[in-house]
Amino acid sequence: MEDDLTIMREVFDESTEILDRLGADLDTLATVVPWQPVVDDVYRGVHTIKGNCAAVGWTRVADPAHAIETSVGRMRQATTRPRASEILQLRSCFDDLEQLLKEVAGFGGAAPPSPPEALAAPTPPSPKATVRAPASGAGAETSARYAALTPTVDLIIPGLRAPKVATIANTIAPTSGPLVSAPTGAMASMAPRGAVRNEGQSSLRVPVQAVNGALNHIWEVFLLRSQIAYLFEEHRDALKGAHALIQAWEPLDAALRRHVTELETVVMSMRLMSLRGLFSRMHQVVRAYAAGHPEKDVELTTHGEDIQVDKRVLDRLGEPFIHLVRNAIDHGIEPAAARAAAGKPRAGRLSIHAEATADRIVIRITDDGRGISAPHLLAKARERGIDVSAMHSDESALELIFRPGFSTVEQVTGDSGRGVGMDAVRTSITELGGSVNLETRPGFGTTFTVTLPVSVSIVPVVLLDVNGETYATHVSSVIEVCRVPGSEIRTSTGEPMLHFHDRFIRCLDLRTRMHGSGAVDASGDASLCVVRRAGSLLGLRVSRVIATTEVVVKPLPPLSPLRSYVLGVSILPTGQAIFVLSLEQLAEHLSTAPGAPGGGASRVAA
Amino acid sequence: MSQLDRIFERQGQVASRADDVDSLRAFVLLAIGESRVVVPIERLREVVEATQVTPYPLPEPGYVGIANLRGNLLPVVTPELLGSGVLAQGGAEPRDQRLLVVFETEGNALVGVRATAVRKILVGPDDRPKGDGCDNVIAVGGDPVRILSVDALHTGATEPS
């Protein structure tokens, strides 16, 4: 029960945050140029709210969200900017959704006379559970009513006002799922978020903001120490006569550095949380899906729930993991009858397996479904007018699923198939400094491998010089850095290649593609940073590999254009601001958008 | 005493009635190369010299880069992104733009614009005609000068491409 309530609290918090973000989107929608990315963001946000709420059984929110999603989908297809009246209606719909959220969560507002949906929680998750539920029931009836309420014109969704919706929903008695006997507003009775001493367990609950505030100060101290150390080194010659000062300084500086690092570790550990909540939520997702799809049996097993990860990372995993799991069961795993006919067990197997290394967490989501056919993807891409001439391997073809708006599904369902998600999944994971890759075998299943940093804070990076500008990239994303004679980079059918260990790898000269690019010296030694992209190795030629160091990665300042290849910014001890890059994403961007270096900004940091 | 009051007092233009104050606006006149633009003074945060601006990895239309202002990172944008129109290019090379003019948007975000010089503060009645397509222009010495709209960024008008 407590697990479920925790998950519901997370869903409530996340949905509320998304609604806040969408409200800001609407503020810009009347004037922003171009407007389409904003509508896309609204669409994705509503899609996520729908999915999250459906996962915990809050159909009173999920159903209208589905209707709103459909309306916004029409806006997406339109060639003209949404009218002011439509934006107003959308804002009104979001207000209603927020009110409904509060009601189903028992957080106030016009509380419905029936028990809040938070109380009609499904049974707690088990490590291994076969889920099956009838398609009928309250959810289906409510959906039908909303379908009847949803007009065919634009965005008008009459009846969405919370009191009316509550009245409608309350006339439908729950017909399935256990009704837990608990006081009204069960979630509201959860422990408050303020500081609560629990001395019996020798623990102290503190607000996340307080921990984050402490961390920010630690990072500032870290940066200041680096700057002071840099100044000292710069002026070491001037201090030649001051032996006593130098002798006293060096151990003090070493001690300061050690204490700051240890302090950061201690405070960071306060933010570490297990994956248990995330995995429990995935069980909810599977159960909610199965409730509406009796033709499918799905067995979900999870492993590694106790692995801990930074709350800041964990908070941003819910949305991408819901997408991955729902895609796996909706598109990957076949109906039971089809599986039996193919000689597979009737129940599809879905596993989420996490393991930790020193500084990374690897989570694999594996299904034993139909897999993904690269030729099928290529065919669909051609149908949609996508240039696939450069996609010579299965790996490159499979990358298609990460393209915005790309979907091979003919029919949009309430669960997936709108082409929303996989690009957002990769963007979310990449923004965390991680990566997502897939392996698939048609007929046998698919594995998505998500690699994440344990925390986002002081991270080891490689500093690179490209045309006189300094950039940083995570050490963990670099396979190898090397310096080879320029003559070893040969050209094959116009493409520079390097014999790297036992194979040839493609090379991309960042000096000709990035800021300050112009005439570059092709002779002399070549400095290369080898990374993995779409299953293959790729050599990125830079002007110089400067050093490895540790930096504090900060988010981009507000109003900056957001790019998938920019993970954040940092400040060097010299005071210079530098960009922290995902070389994998940068290579992807440069490969897919030749000649359009920056492209149109899709989002702006808020 | 408000910022506007201080300016009015300094210039001996203290309005005698509250109604007059309401109708006055103050602008900062900036030189960017050979061009001139103005910005509402209430949006001006500070002017600093010779701050290093780190360019974006790939060209971003309208964006110059990011700057470190005493630990605060902020985007540096082109005046064109703020509605200046196309500026005269003469003398407008970055090396001539040694100032970083920092503005604060309505949403309290900082944004910088590189400029050659800050010329003066202009105070006068806000009697610009409305709705004739010239809302973002004021007359300075008989010449039309564009008003930079910092809040255009806040509303997301940041994507000229």
HADDOCK unambig.tbl for C-alpha pairs under 7 A between the chains (distance, minus, plus):
assign (segid A and resid 27 and name CA) (segid B and resid 155 and name CA) 6.86 0.50 0.50
assign (segid A and resid 28 and name CA) (segid B and resid 155 and name CA) 4.86 0.50 0.50
assign (segid A and resid 28 and name CA) (segid B and resid 156 and name CA) 5.67 0.50 0.50
assign (segid A and resid 31 and name CA) (segid B and resid 157 and name CA) 6.60 0.50 0.50
assign (segid A and resid 32 and name CA) (segid B and resid 155 and name CA) 6.66 0.50 0.50
assign (segid A and resid 32 and name CA) (segid B and resid 156 and name CA) 5.14 0.50 0.50
assign (segid A and resid 32 and name CA) (segid B and resid 157 and name CA) 4.61 0.50 0.50
assign (segid A and resid 33 and name CA) (segid B and resid 157 and name CA) 5.55 0.50 0.50
assign (segid A and resid 33 and name CA) (segid B and resid 158 and name CA) 6.97 0.50 0.50
assign (segid A and resid 33 and name CA) (segid B and resid 159 and name CA) 5.61 0.50 0.50
assign (segid A and resid 33 and name CA) (segid B and resid 160 and name CA) 6.75 0.50 0.50
assign (segid A and resid 34 and name CA) (segid B and resid 159 and name CA) 6.49 0.50 0.50
assign (segid A and resid 514 and name CA) (segid B and resid 57 and name CA) 5.81 0.50 0.50
assign (segid A and resid 514 and name CA) (segid B and resid 58 and name CA) 5.25 0.50 0.50
assign (segid A and resid 515 and name CA) (segid B and resid 57 and name CA) 5.46 0.50 0.50
assign (segid A and resid 515 and name CA) (segid B and resid 58 and name CA) 5.33 0.50 0.50
assign (segid A and resid 515 and name CA) (segid B and resid 59 and name CA) 6.53 0.50 0.50
assign (segid A and resid 557 and name CA) (segid B and resid 73 and name CA) 5.84 0.50 0.50
assign (segid A and resid 557 and name CA) (segid B and resid 74 and name CA) 5.46 0.50 0.50
assign (segid A and resid 557 and name CA) (segid B and resid 75 and name CA) 6.62 0.50 0.50
assign (segid A and resid 558 and name CA) (segid B and resid 109 and name CA) 6.18 0.50 0.50
assign (segid A and resid 559 and name CA) (segid B and resid 75 and name CA) 6.90 0.50 0.50
assign (segid A and resid 559 and name CA) (segid B and resid 153 and name CA) 6.89 0.50 0.50
assign (segid A and resid 560 and name CA) (segid B and resid 75 and name CA) 5.80 0.50 0.50
assign (segid A and resid 576 and name CA) (segid B and resid 68 and name CA) 6.81 0.50 0.50
assign (segid A and resid 577 and name CA) (segid B and resid 54 and name CA) 6.29 0.50 0.50
assign (segid A and resid 577 and name CA) (segid B and resid 67 and name CA) 6.48 0.50 0.50
assign (segid A and resid 577 and name CA) (segid B and resid 68 and name CA) 5.93 0.50 0.50
assign (segid A and resid 578 and name CA) (segid B and resid 54 and name CA) 6.65 0.50 0.50
assign (segid A and resid 597 and name CA) (segid B and resid 58 and name CA) 5.57 0.50 0.50
assign (segid A and resid 597 and name CA) (segid B and resid 59 and name CA) 6.23 0.50 0.50
assign (segid A and resid 598 and name CA) (segid B and resid 58 and name CA) 5.34 0.50 0.50
assign (segid A and resid 598 and name CA) (segid B and resid 59 and name CA) 5.23 0.50 0.50
assign (segid A and resid 598 and name CA) (segid B and resid 60 and name CA) 5.16 0.50 0.50
assign (segid A and resid 600 and name CA) (segid B and resid 159 and name CA) 6.59 0.50 0.50
assign (segid A and resid 600 and name CA) (segid B and resid 161 and name CA) 5.16 0.50 0.50
assign (segid A and resid 601 and name CA) (segid B and resid 159 and name CA) 5.93 0.50 0.50
